[in-house]
Amino acid sequence: MGKQNGSCWWFVKAVKWIPVIFILTIVLWSYYAYVVQLCFYTVDNYVQKAFYLFFYHILFLLFLWSYWQTVFTDLIEVPYKFKIPDVEMEKFQQAETEEAQRQILERFAQGLPVTNRTIKGVIRFCEKCQLIKPDRAHHCSVCSTCVLKMDHHCPWVNNCIGFHNYKFFMLFLAYALLYCIFITATSLQYLIRFWKGELDGMGRFHLLFLFFVALMFAVSLNSLFFYHCYLVLHNRSTLEAFTPPMFRTGKDKDGFSLGKYNNFQEVFGDNPKLWFLPIFTRYATSKNNIGLHEVEGRVWVTVLAMG
């Protein structure tokens, strides 16, 4: 039974990589179709060819770099201080009433920077991870752990999107959109010439498929990218957009907003030179801090990492 369960676990884990492999296959094929079939075999003007290849490779590298960072950046663990000790956990499990459990959680969370509550006004607690949930953290059933500032679990990157990689995810969407728009715009005239019979060769099938695949992805990425731009400027996650976070005073959809510019810095950092590079630059002095922000007399907390 153990071997069978182990085999099933590895099978499920392997299946989760199929969307990533699919995306990488499409991207690598698009490289061949654009660089070889379009630029080398179809474009005659050397200046135009150099222009296409130069800007294409910049977008290609930034796109792949951002995607890699989104996929392979590991989750940052919830700080140990939020973990309930075994002694307190035993008391919690043995408590006979919800009120008794509530008091245990309230007592343990007194020294923790948590302002979010459940719909019942109780400290948010994860039974599976046995910890107090930091503000904006949620348990991911796919990753089987609590994720800091969880946005959503994305099967296309086989990873949770959250505090650890949200900047990379945004840049991935941005560069993927620019990549598709660039391919669509620069290949259109040659697609038309193939269509009119002015150009011959097997490359027309690659260009035809390349154009429509790039156009399809550009349309779908457009709405997703600008939706997340809206979320960034309002300092909300996808989960918070659907269900506003609950505080001691009730629900507040703008509870974490610091103003649009500061909200942008929360994701991309305070160094403009690094905004558009997939490098970890979150708004803090280091990855081992708890960020405190005061807005209109209320202090909001950004849990950054182990500490």
Backbone bond lengths (Angstrom), bond angles and torsions (degrees), N, CA, C in turn:
res aa  C-N    CA-C-N  psi(-1)  N-CA   C-N-CA  omega(-1)  CA-C   N-CA-C  phi
1 M - - - 1.464 - - 1.529 111.10 -
2 G 1.367 115.31 -39.79 1.459 119.74 -179.72 1.514 111.97 -62.10
3 K 1.354 116.27 -44.04 1.464 120.21 179.37 1.526 110.58 -64.87
4 Q 1.351 115.30 -38.39 1.459 118.95 -179.63 1.527 110.89 -65.03
5 N 1.352 116.28 -43.76 1.461 120.09 177.76 1.523 111.01 -63.85
6 G 1.357 115.74 -38.52 1.454 119.34 178.22 1.519 111.92 -64.55
7 S 1.325 116.66 -40.21 1.465 121.33 178.58 1.519 110.79 -65.13
8 C 1.339 116.33 -41.22 1.465 120.65 178.79 1.521 110.60 -63.68
9 W 1.341 116.03 -39.62 1.459 120.05 -179.55 1.523 110.87 -63.93
10 W 1.326 116.80 -44.07 1.457 120.36 178.72 1.520 111.33 -66.43
11 F 1.341 116.68 -35.47 1.467 120.21 178.57 1.525 110.58 -65.00
12 V 1.335 116.16 -46.77 1.468 120.46 179.01 1.525 110.37 -61.78
13 K 1.327 116.15 -41.64 1.463 120.56 179.49 1.526 111.11 -63.04
14 A 1.337 116.46 -39.42 1.467 120.62 179.42 1.526 111.11 -68.12
15 V 1.335 116.34 -39.87 1.464 120.91 -179.51 1.527 110.84 -61.27
16 K 1.321 117.37 -34.44 1.463 121.41 -178.88 1.525 112.34 -63.62
17 W 1.338 116.83 -21.03 1.462 120.06 -179.84 1.525 112.72 -86.47
18 I 1.322 117.59 -7.21 1.471 120.55 -178.20 1.532 112.01 -58.80
19 P 1.355 120.23 -47.21 1.470 118.77 178.24 1.526 113.35 -59.73
20 V 1.333 117.17 -37.62 1.468 120.61 178.86 1.526 110.34 -65.80
21 I 1.327 116.23 -44.36 1.468 120.71 178.50 1.523 110.36 -62.81
22 F 1.327 116.38 -38.69 1.470 120.98 178.02 1.527 110.69 -61.57
23 I 1.333 116.73 -47.47 1.462 120.88 179.88 1.526 110.71 -61.18
24 L 1.328 117.21 -46.06 1.464 120.90 -178.93 1.527 111.55 -64.67
25 T 1.324 116.68 -36.30 1.469 120.40 177.66 1.522 110.93 -63.61
26 I 1.339 116.29 -45.32 1.463 120.87 178.39 1.527 110.71 -61.87
27 V 1.331 116.43 -42.32 1.465 120.75 -178.12 1.530 110.99 -66.37
28 L 1.323 117.28 -44.01 1.468 120.26 179.41 1.521 111.67 -66.12
29 W 1.347 116.12 -38.22 1.465 118.23 176.11 1.525 110.29 -65.23
30 S 1.339 117.16 -40.02 1.466 120.36 179.82 1.531 110.47 -62.47
31 Y 1.327 116.49 -32.94 1.467 119.95 176.89 1.528 110.06 -63.01
32 Y 1.327 116.25 -46.14 1.469 120.07 178.47 1.524 110.78 -62.91
33 A 1.325 116.51 -46.28 1.463 120.45 -176.64 1.528 111.16 -63.09
34 Y 1.329 117.08 -41.10 1.464 119.54 -176.15 1.527 111.76 -79.14
35 V 1.322 116.82 -51.01 1.470 120.45 -174.43 1.524 111.61 -71.01
36 V 1.325 116.35 -48.88 1.469 119.97 -174.97 1.521 111.60 -82.25
37 Q 1.343 116.11 -58.56 1.462 119.74 -173.15 1.524 112.96 -70.83
38 L 1.331 117.15 -40.07 1.465 118.74 -178.81 1.524 111.69 -86.05
39 C 1.326 117.30 -59.74 1.466 119.98 -171.87 1.529 113.32 -72.02
40 F 1.331 117.88 -45.05 1.464 120.23 -176.60 1.529 113.14 -79.19
41 Y 1.335 116.89 -41.82 1.464 120.32 -172.58 1.524 114.68 -97.79
42 T 1.326 118.43 -19.35 1.462 119.68 -171.45 1.519 113.15 -114.11
43 V 1.326 117.91 -46.63 1.468 121.12 -177.60 1.528 109.34 -74.31
44 D 1.335 116.18 124.95 1.463 121.28 -177.46 1.528 112.66 -94.28
45 N 1.313 116.56 -34.27 1.457 121.19 -177.06 1.531 109.68 -72.30
46 Y 1.339 117.21 120.66 1.462 120.95 -174.54 1.532 112.26 -68.93
47 V 1.322 116.67 -35.88 1.465 119.88 178.15 1.525 110.04 -65.47
48 Q 1.323 115.06 -44.90 1.464 120.02 178.60 1.528 110.77 -64.32
49 K 1.317 115.94 -40.74 1.467 120.61 178.66 1.530 110.66 -61.47
50 A 1.340 117.17 -44.72 1.465 121.09 179.52 1.529 111.13 -64.51
51 F 1.334 115.67 -40.10 1.467 120.77 178.27 1.525 110.45 -61.43
52 Y 1.324 116.73 -48.39 1.464 121.46 179.62 1.531 111.27 -59.47
53 L 1.337 115.54 -48.51 1.470 119.61 -176.14 1.528 112.03 -65.72
54 F 1.324 116.89 -37.99 1.463 120.59 -178.31 1.523 111.18 -63.69
55 F 1.318 116.66 -55.08 1.466 120.04 -176.68 1.525 111.90 -72.40
56 Y 1.330 116.18 -31.06 1.464 118.34 177.22 1.524 110.79 -62.65
57 H 1.320 117.40 -45.34 1.464 120.16 -176.76 1.531 112.15 -69.32
58 I 1.325 117.41 -31.34 1.469 119.45 174.62 1.524 110.02 -62.52
59 L 1.338 116.05 -49.70 1.466 120.09 179.68 1.523 111.37 -65.21
60 F 1.315 116.51 -39.22 1.466 121.08 -179.27 1.531 110.87 -61.62
61 L 1.327 116.64 -46.16 1.466 120.63 -178.23 1.528 111.66 -68.25
62 L 1.337 117.12 -42.75 1.463 120.04 178.68 1.524 111.16 -65.65
63 F 1.315 116.11 -37.97 1.462 121.52 177.86 1.529 110.51 -63.45
64 L 1.328 117.11 -50.82 1.466 120.53 -179.14 1.528 111.98 -65.75
65 W 1.311 116.85 -39.28 1.468 120.97 179.18 1.531 110.52 -61.87
66 S 1.324 116.07 -46.07 1.468 120.58 179.49 1.521 111.20 -64.58
67 Y 1.324 115.86 -40.74 1.465 119.52 179.69 1.527 110.36 -65.13
68 W 1.313 116.35 -43.55 1.469 121.19 178.61 1.526 110.55 -58.55
69 Q 1.323 116.54 -46.60 1.462 120.72 -179.80 1.529 111.58 -63.58
70 T 1.317 116.60 -37.98 1.463 120.38 179.15 1.521 110.88 -65.81
71 V 1.320 116.17 -40.68 1.466 121.05 -176.63 1.523 111.55 -74.94
72 F 1.318 117.58 -45.38 1.465 120.79 -166.42 1.533 114.99 -104.59
73 T 1.321 118.31 3.30 1.462 119.17 173.62 1.522 108.80 -76.53
74 D 1.317 116.21 120.82 1.462 120.95 -176.67 1.522 111.47 -71.03
75 L 1.320 114.25 151.67 1.456 120.25 174.64 1.526 110.18 -61.74
76 I 1.324 116.12 141.30 1.459 120.80 173.75 1.520 107.94 -87.74
77 E 1.309 116.50 126.79 1.457 120.50 -177.29 1.528 111.25 -66.48
78 V 1.319 115.05 148.88 1.459 120.06 172.82 1.528 107.81 -64.10
79 P 1.333 118.70 133.84 1.473 120.74 -179.85 1.522 112.15 -51.36
80 Y 1.313 115.39 143.55 1.471 121.41 -174.45 1.525 111.88 -60.95
81 K 1.333 117.31 -27.88 1.460 120.55 -177.73 1.536 112.21 -62.03
82 F 1.338 117.39 -17.67 1.464 120.69 178.76 1.531 111.94 -88.06
83 K 1.321 116.22 -10.00 1.463 121.62 179.88 1.522 109.67 -75.47
84 I 1.338 117.06 128.34 1.457 121.30 179.92 1.526 109.28 -79.39
85 P 1.336 118.46 126.48 1.475 121.31 179.50 1.527 111.32 -60.12
86 D 1.316 115.36 156.51 1.467 120.55 -177.76 1.524 112.08 -58.20
87 V 1.330 116.44 -37.55 1.471 119.83 -178.83 1.524 110.56 -63.77
88 E 1.339 116.36 -46.65 1.460 120.42 179.28 1.524 111.11 -67.91
89 M 1.336 115.84 -34.89 1.461 119.83 179.38 1.525 110.75 -65.07
90 E 1.314 115.89 -38.40 1.465 120.19 178.54 1.530 110.43 -65.44
91 K 1.330 116.75 -41.35 1.463 120.37 176.25 1.527 111.04 -62.15
92 F 1.322 115.61 -40.75 1.465 120.82 -179.27 1.527 110.74 -62.48
93 Q 1.327 116.41 -45.63 1.462 120.80 -178.26 1.527 112.41 -69.07
94 Q 1.324 116.65 -27.65 1.460 120.35 -178.91 1.527 112.81 -89.84
95 A 1.326 116.67 -8.71 1.465 119.85 179.51 1.526 110.07 -61.58
96 E 1.316 116.77 137.72 1.461 121.06 -173.35 1.523 112.93 -88.31
97 T 1.310 118.06 -20.14 1.464 120.65 -178.21 1.526 110.78 -128.20
98 E 1.332 115.82 159.65 1.454 120.87 176.89 1.526 111.01 -65.00
99 E 1.335 115.89 -33.65 1.459 119.79 179.52 1.527 110.96 -65.07
100 A 1.331 116.30 -38.08 1.465 120.08 177.90 1.528 110.46 -65.73
101 Q 1.337 116.36 -41.51 1.461 120.24 177.17 1.528 110.89 -64.17
102 R 1.313 115.00 -39.15 1.463 119.97 179.61 1.526 111.01 -62.01
103 Q 1.314 116.62 -42.50 1.461 120.75 -179.73 1.530 111.46 -64.68
104 I 1.336 115.91 -37.78 1.472 119.92 177.98 1.529 110.40 -62.87
105 L 1.332 116.17 -44.50 1.463 120.64 179.41 1.526 111.10 -65.54
106 E 1.332 116.64 -43.07 1.468 120.53 -179.87 1.528 110.83 -62.22
107 R 1.321 116.21 -40.88 1.459 120.63 -178.86 1.529 111.14 -66.32
108 F 1.340 116.32 -42.47 1.467 119.90 -179.27 1.523 111.46 -69.78
109 A 1.336 116.95 -33.25 1.468 120.99 -174.45 1.522 113.21 -85.88
110 Q 1.323 118.20 1.76 1.466 120.58 -177.14 1.528 112.36 -58.13
111 G 1.296 117.59 -37.48 1.460 120.25 -178.49 1.516 113.95 -93.93
112 L 1.331 116.98 6.76 1.465 120.63 -177.48 1.530 110.99 -102.49
113 P 1.337 117.30 144.16 1.469 120.86 179.35 1.527 111.76 -80.91
114 V 1.331 117.13 71.46 1.464 121.04 179.42 1.523 109.44 -120.87
115 T 1.325 115.85 130.94 1.463 121.46 178.14 1.521 111.81 -119.45
116 N 1.323 117.55 -19.62 1.468 121.04 178.96 1.521 111.12 -72.16
117 R 1.321 115.23 148.82 1.451 122.21 177.70 1.527 109.02 -135.05
118 T 1.336 115.69 167.67 1.460 120.81 173.15 1.521 108.64 -79.15
119 I 1.322 116.14 176.51 1.459 120.98 179.57 1.526 111.17 -61.48
120 K 1.348 116.53 -24.12 1.468 121.55 178.87 1.526 112.21 -90.11
121 G 1.328 116.49 2.59 1.452 119.92 179.48 1.511 114.41 82.23
122 V 1.335 117.10 18.08 1.461 122.61 -177.15 1.530 109.81 -98.90
123 I 1.331 116.12 151.05 1.470 121.49 172.88 1.524 108.93 -54.33
124 R 1.324 116.82 134.34 1.468 120.21 -178.83 1.528 109.70 -75.58
125 F 1.317 114.80 127.17 1.466 121.46 -175.01 1.521 109.48 -131.98
126 C 1.332 116.63 135.23 1.466 121.58 177.30 1.520 108.89 -102.63
127 E 1.319 116.23 113.28 1.461 120.47 -179.49 1.527 111.85 -68.33
128 K 1.336 117.06 -33.33 1.463 120.07 -177.63 1.531 111.58 -71.58
129 C 1.321 116.70 -42.58 1.470 120.26 179.56 1.525 112.01 -90.44
130 Q 1.330 116.02 -11.53 1.467 122.82 -179.73 1.531 111.46 54.62
131 L 1.319 114.45 54.18 1.458 119.96 178.06 1.525 110.82 -147.61
132 I 1.332 114.85 160.44 1.457 121.14 171.14 1.528 107.30 -75.31
133 K 1.314 117.19 128.43 1.459 119.36 -179.23 1.529 110.17 -74.08
134 P 1.325 117.94 123.44 1.467 119.58 172.32 1.529 109.68 -61.16
135 D 1.316 116.08 158.03 1.459 119.87 176.21 1.525 110.21 -52.13
136 R 1.330 116.08 131.90 1.460 124.88 175.49 1.527 113.39 77.71
137 A 1.320 117.48 -1.79 1.468 120.16 178.00 1.526 109.71 -84.88
138 H 1.329 115.82 146.86 1.466 122.04 177.50 1.523 108.59 -141.99
139 H 1.315 115.14 154.96 1.467 120.00 178.55 1.527 109.04 -85.98
140 C 1.333 115.97 128.29 1.465 121.45 177.00 1.520 108.68 -97.27
141 S 1.321 116.78 120.90 1.465 120.71 -178.80 1.522 111.67 -70.75
142 V 1.334 117.32 -24.26 1.466 120.75 179.54 1.526 110.43 -77.99
143 C 1.328 116.60 -45.67 1.468 121.40 179.84 1.525 112.38 -83.00
144 S 1.341 116.29 -13.39 1.478 122.41 179.09 1.521 112.35 59.03
145 T 1.319 116.51 40.68 1.463 120.71 177.28 1.518 109.26 -159.24
146 C 1.328 116.14 164.25 1.459 120.86 175.31 1.530 108.91 -81.99
147 V 1.324 115.84 136.38 1.465 121.94 -175.01 1.522 109.22 -115.44
148 L 1.334 116.76 126.58 1.461 121.58 178.93 1.521 110.71 -66.22
149 K 1.333 115.33 132.63 1.461 122.77 -178.14 1.536 110.79 43.50
150 M 1.307 114.87 54.91 1.465 119.81 -177.21 1.524 110.88 -66.18
151 D 1.324 115.99 130.88 1.462 121.63 175.14 1.529 110.00 -97.79
152 H 1.319 115.82 -56.64 1.468 121.09 175.93 1.523 108.24 -171.50
153 H 1.318 116.11 166.91 1.467 120.06 172.14 1.526 107.22 -97.76
154 C 1.328 115.62 125.39 1.465 120.84 -175.59 1.526 110.65 -108.88
155 P 1.342 118.17 113.48 1.469 120.09 179.46 1.528 112.61 -66.44
156 W 1.343 117.74 -23.66 1.464 120.69 -178.02 1.522 112.40 -72.30
157 V 1.320 117.07 -15.58 1.470 120.56 175.39 1.527 110.71 -119.95
158 N 1.327 116.57 0.03 1.470 122.50 -179.06 1.526 110.98 50.13
159 N 1.312 115.08 45.27 1.462 119.92 -177.89 1.517 109.14 -158.05
160 C 1.312 115.26 156.54 1.456 119.96 171.79 1.524 108.54 -77.34
161 I 1.320 115.84 143.51 1.453 120.91 172.83 1.523 106.95 -99.76
162 G 1.328 115.50 120.71 1.457 119.78 -176.81 1.510 110.96 -160.32
163 F 1.323 115.26 -154.23 1.464 120.15 -176.82 1.526 112.25 -55.18
164 H 1.323 117.23 -38.84 1.464 122.09 -171.90 1.521 113.79 -70.93
165 N 1.342 118.03 -24.99 1.471 118.95 -173.80 1.526 114.11 -143.42
166 Y 1.338 117.80 16.53 1.470 118.62 -176.82 1.529 111.48 -65.71
167 K 1.339 117.06 -38.66 1.465 119.40 176.37 1.528 110.33 -60.00
168 F 1.322 116.71 -43.88 1.464 120.61 179.85 1.530 110.76 -62.79
169 F 1.330 115.86 -39.35 1.462 120.74 179.08 1.526 110.67 -63.65
170 M 1.333 117.36 -43.24 1.462 121.04 178.30 1.524 111.08 -62.67
171 L 1.327 116.79 -43.63 1.465 119.98 178.85 1.521 111.16 -67.46
172 F 1.323 116.83 -35.68 1.461 120.70 175.58 1.525 110.56 -59.97
173 L 1.327 117.37 -46.26 1.465 120.72 177.88 1.526 110.90 -62.54
174 A 1.336 116.52 -43.43 1.463 120.85 -177.65 1.525 111.63 -64.33
175 Y 1.325 116.81 -49.42 1.463 119.80 -177.32 1.525 111.85 -72.99
176 A 1.316 117.55 -31.51 1.466 119.87 175.24 1.522 110.00 -64.94
177 L 1.339 116.53 -41.20 1.464 120.55 178.20 1.526 110.82 -64.85
178 L 1.335 117.67 -46.64 1.466 121.13 178.41 1.525 111.10 -63.18
179 Y 1.314 116.55 -38.47 1.468 122.24 178.44 1.526 110.30 -59.54
180 C 1.321 116.22 -47.19 1.467 120.88 -178.81 1.530 111.56 -68.72
181 I 1.337 116.71 -40.29 1.466 120.14 178.64 1.524 110.42 -64.45
182 F 1.328 117.23 -42.41 1.464 121.29 -179.91 1.529 110.66 -62.03
183 I 1.326 116.73 -45.33 1.467 120.47 179.06 1.520 110.66 -62.87
184 T 1.318 116.80 -44.90 1.465 121.00 -179.33 1.523 111.19 -61.58
185 A 1.331 116.79 -45.98 1.462 121.19 -176.22 1.524 112.38 -68.12
186 T 1.324 117.80 -40.19 1.469 120.40 -174.81 1.530 113.28 -84.46
187 S 1.309 117.86 -19.70 1.473 119.44 -179.27 1.522 112.79 -96.32
188 L 1.331 117.73 -11.28 1.468 120.80 -174.40 1.523 112.42 -60.19
189 Q 1.338 117.61 -46.99 1.467 119.69 -176.22 1.533 111.63 -62.76
190 Y 1.319 117.95 -34.96 1.468 120.99 -179.60 1.528 110.88 -77.10
191 L 1.309 116.44 -30.83 1.458 119.98 174.11 1.528 110.02 -64.14
192 I 1.331 116.27 -41.08 1.467 120.82 178.30 1.524 110.71 -65.11
193 R 1.323 117.02 -40.27 1.469 120.62 179.32 1.528 111.32 -66.12
194 F 1.329 117.46 -38.83 1.463 120.31 174.00 1.521 110.28 -62.61
195 W 1.314 115.53 -41.37 1.463 121.24 -178.08 1.535 111.03 -63.44
196 K 1.343 116.32 -36.84 1.466 121.55 179.77 1.523 112.47 -80.62
197 G 1.334 117.09 -6.39 1.450 120.59 -179.68 1.507 114.01 83.90
198 E 1.337 117.10 13.47 1.457 120.52 -179.79 1.525 112.02 -79.28
199 L 1.331 116.95 -19.76 1.459 122.13 178.97 1.518 109.43 -126.62
200 D 1.311 116.08 144.98 1.461 120.94 179.88 1.532 109.60 -118.69
201 G 1.320 115.09 173.15 1.459 120.30 175.64 1.517 112.33 116.47
202 M 1.334 114.55 160.70 1.462 120.89 179.93 1.526 111.98 -69.69
203 G 1.335 115.54 -15.82 1.456 119.08 -178.21 1.512 113.58 -62.25
204 R 1.342 117.09 -20.51 1.463 118.80 -177.96 1.524 111.90 -63.98
205 F 1.327 117.28 -30.14 1.467 119.57 178.66 1.531 110.67 -71.22
206 H 1.328 116.45 -39.08 1.462 119.52 175.87 1.528 110.62 -63.90
207 L 1.344 116.69 -43.66 1.457 119.91 -178.35 1.521 111.64 -67.83
208 L 1.327 116.16 -37.93 1.465 119.90 178.30 1.531 110.31 -61.62
209 F 1.323 115.33 -49.19 1.459 120.26 -179.45 1.525 110.60 -66.32
210 L 1.343 116.60 -41.02 1.463 121.47 -179.46 1.524 110.94 -60.73
211 F 1.321 116.51 -44.84 1.462 120.56 -178.12 1.525 111.62 -61.83
212 F 1.313 117.20 -48.75 1.460 120.09 -175.20 1.530 112.22 -73.80
213 V 1.323 117.54 -32.40 1.470 119.54 175.11 1.526 109.97 -66.70
214 A 1.344 116.88 -44.81 1.466 120.76 178.85 1.523 110.86 -63.27
215 L 1.328 116.40 -40.67 1.465 120.30 179.26 1.525 110.94 -65.01
216 M 1.318 116.57 -42.79 1.465 121.13 -179.79 1.528 110.99 -62.14
217 F 1.339 116.57 -46.38 1.460 119.80 179.89 1.527 111.31 -68.16
218 A 1.331 117.57 -34.70 1.465 120.45 178.99 1.523 111.02 -62.96
219 V 1.316 116.38 -42.36 1.473 120.61 179.79 1.524 110.74 -64.30
220 S 1.335 116.48 -45.29 1.470 119.93 -178.04 1.527 111.66 -70.39
221 L 1.337 117.67 -38.24 1.465 121.03 -179.79 1.522 112.20 -71.37
222 N 1.318 116.62 -28.85 1.458 120.90 -176.98 1.527 111.91 -57.18
223 S 1.330 116.34 -52.12 1.464 119.95 -178.06 1.527 111.23 -66.97
224 L 1.336 116.97 -39.82 1.465 120.61 -179.08 1.528 111.16 -65.39
225 F 1.329 116.65 -43.33 1.463 120.41 -178.55 1.522 111.60 -63.79
226 F 1.333 117.25 -47.73 1.464 119.44 -176.87 1.524 112.01 -71.92
227 Y 1.322 117.23 -26.97 1.465 119.62 173.19 1.527 110.18 -64.76
228 H 1.325 116.85 -43.14 1.464 119.74 179.19 1.531 111.50 -72.50
229 C 1.321 118.11 -27.24 1.468 119.71 171.89 1.526 109.85 -61.97
230 Y 1.319 115.89 -41.92 1.466 121.00 176.92 1.528 110.42 -61.14
231 L 1.331 116.66 -43.35 1.463 120.47 179.91 1.526 111.28 -64.09
232 V 1.331 116.91 -41.64 1.468 120.91 179.83 1.526 110.48 -60.56
233 L 1.326 117.07 -46.57 1.463 120.98 -176.79 1.521 112.71 -68.37
234 H 1.338 116.96 -19.38 1.465 120.95 177.87 1.530 111.90 -106.86
235 N 1.329 116.46 4.95 1.469 122.38 179.37 1.526 111.32 52.76
236 R 1.323 115.49 51.92 1.457 121.05 177.00 1.517 109.10 -124.96
237 S 1.309 115.29 152.50 1.463 120.65 170.15 1.522 107.80 -96.71
238 T 1.325 116.42 169.68 1.466 119.78 176.59 1.523 110.73 -60.22
239 L 1.332 116.76 -40.44 1.463 120.74 178.88 1.523 110.82 -63.53
240 E 1.331 117.20 -40.14 1.460 121.00 -179.81 1.517 111.90 -72.23
241 A 1.336 117.15 -25.41 1.461 120.11 176.72 1.528 110.66 -70.17
242 F 1.327 116.53 -35.79 1.466 120.85 178.36 1.530 111.43 -79.55
243 T 1.327 116.91 -40.38 1.466 121.89 -179.88 1.522 108.55 -131.35
244 P 1.339 118.19 103.65 1.467 120.67 -179.22 1.525 111.41 -55.34
245 P 1.330 117.43 141.23 1.470 120.18 -179.27 1.525 111.72 -63.98
246 M 1.318 115.27 145.66 1.459 122.15 179.97 1.525 109.50 -98.51
247 F 1.332 115.39 130.42 1.458 121.86 176.19 1.532 109.29 -115.90
248 R 1.318 115.90 -179.00 1.465 119.34 178.48 1.525 110.97 -59.31
249 T 1.330 116.03 -32.07 1.464 120.79 -177.27 1.523 112.93 -92.11
250 G 1.326 117.67 1.92 1.457 121.45 179.94 1.518 112.37 117.05
251 K 1.332 116.57 -171.83 1.459 121.60 -179.03 1.522 110.79 -71.90
252 D 1.327 115.17 143.79 1.462 121.03 178.69 1.524 108.35 -151.53
253 K 1.327 116.59 105.33 1.469 120.34 -177.28 1.525 112.39 -67.66
254 D 1.343 116.58 -22.91 1.465 120.68 178.77 1.526 111.50 -106.29
255 G 1.312 116.07 23.37 1.458 120.67 -174.87 1.513 114.90 -61.62
256 F 1.333 118.05 -25.68 1.464 120.91 -178.31 1.525 112.54 -107.24
257 S 1.322 117.39 3.70 1.458 120.47 -176.98 1.520 111.12 -71.81
258 L 1.324 115.88 134.76 1.467 122.85 -179.85 1.522 111.47 -116.67
259 G 1.331 117.06 11.18 1.457 121.19 -169.79 1.512 108.86 98.28
260 K 1.321 117.28 146.52 1.465 121.11 -169.54 1.533 113.47 -57.68
261 Y 1.328 117.51 -43.41 1.469 118.79 -178.27 1.525 111.09 -67.14
262 N 1.329 116.20 -44.59 1.466 119.54 178.09 1.523 111.49 -66.46
263 N 1.324 116.27 -34.41 1.468 119.62 175.97 1.525 110.45 -62.38
264 F 1.330 115.80 -40.94 1.463 120.55 177.75 1.526 110.32 -62.49
265 Q 1.340 116.21 -42.44 1.461 120.06 179.62 1.524 111.97 -66.90
266 E 1.317 117.75 -28.30 1.459 120.99 177.21 1.527 110.98 -57.49
267 V 1.323 116.65 -32.03 1.467 121.38 -178.35 1.523 111.51 -96.44
268 F 1.330 116.79 -45.14 1.467 120.54 -170.33 1.524 114.20 -100.55
269 G 1.319 117.81 -6.75 1.449 120.30 178.58 1.516 112.56 89.61
270 D 1.335 117.09 178.45 1.464 121.50 -175.93 1.527 113.09 -105.74
271 N 1.328 117.64 10.98 1.468 121.51 177.26 1.528 109.10 -109.91
272 P 1.342 118.00 102.64 1.473 120.98 -176.97 1.526 113.82 -56.44
273 K 1.341 117.49 -27.57 1.465 120.38 -178.84 1.530 112.05 -65.73
274 L 1.330 116.60 -21.79 1.466 120.72 -176.50 1.522 113.15 -108.95
275 W 1.323 117.08 2.90 1.463 120.04 -176.98 1.522 112.62 -58.04
276 F 1.316 116.87 -40.25 1.463 120.29 -171.38 1.527 113.21 -102.47
277 L 1.326 115.84 15.54 1.464 120.91 174.58 1.526 109.09 -111.77
278 P 1.326 117.88 137.88 1.477 120.85 -179.27 1.525 112.19 -74.97
279 I 1.336 114.67 65.02 1.461 123.29 177.97 1.521 107.49 -121.97
280 F 1.330 116.81 140.81 1.461 120.23 -177.41 1.524 109.94 -65.71
281 T 1.336 117.19 113.89 1.467 121.76 -177.48 1.515 110.46 -139.34
282 R 1.318 117.92 38.86 1.456 119.62 -177.52 1.518 111.50 -60.34
283 Y 1.333 114.95 157.66 1.465 122.17 -173.95 1.521 110.35 -71.35
284 A 1.330 116.58 87.22 1.462 122.48 178.81 1.515 107.97 -172.62
285 T 1.320 116.93 163.49 1.458 119.58 178.64 1.509 111.27 -74.61
286 S 1.352 117.26 -26.03 1.456 120.21 176.33 1.506 108.52 -160.23
287 K 1.332 116.76 171.69 1.454 121.47 179.98 1.522 112.07 -76.89
288 N 1.321 119.00 -1.39 1.461 120.75 -176.82 1.526 111.76 -111.70
289 N 1.336 116.76 36.66 1.451 121.03 -177.63 1.517 111.63 -120.41
290 I 1.325 113.70 163.66 1.455 121.76 166.48 1.519 105.25 -108.80
291 G 1.316 117.95 116.46 1.455 121.09 -178.01 1.519 111.11 -85.84
292 L 1.343 116.74 126.51 1.460 122.03 178.77 1.521 108.61 -112.11
293 H 1.335 117.20 130.97 1.456 121.65 -179.01 1.521 108.87 -131.68
294 E 1.335 115.80 127.27 1.462 119.74 -179.02 1.522 109.42 -102.71
295 V 1.331 116.21 124.64 1.451 122.55 179.44 1.521 107.90 -132.05
296 E 1.338 116.42 117.72 1.462 122.02 178.27 1.530 111.45 52.29
297 G 1.320 115.11 44.07 1.454 119.41 175.93 1.509 115.45 80.45
298 R 1.337 118.28 -0.45 1.462 121.40 179.99 1.526 108.65 -112.89
299 V 1.305 116.09 135.02 1.465 121.26 -177.13 1.517 109.69 -99.00
300 W 1.329 116.33 122.83 1.460 121.53 177.44 1.517 109.45 -107.62
301 V 1.279 115.17 149.29 1.462 121.35 -172.29 1.517 110.40 -116.58
302 T 1.319 116.64 134.59 1.454 121.82 169.68 1.517 107.34 -116.67
303 V 1.323 116.68 109.21 1.460 120.24 178.49 1.513 107.79 -78.39
304 L 1.317 116.45 123.83 1.453 120.02 -172.46 1.512 113.97 -98.39
305 A 1.291 118.55 -45.99 1.462 117.81 -175.80 1.512 109.86 -171.01
306 M 1.348 113.78 -165.39 1.457 119.31 178.57 1.526 109.87 -56.98
307 G 1.306 116.02 135.40 1.447 118.65 179.90 1.511 110.79 -178.07
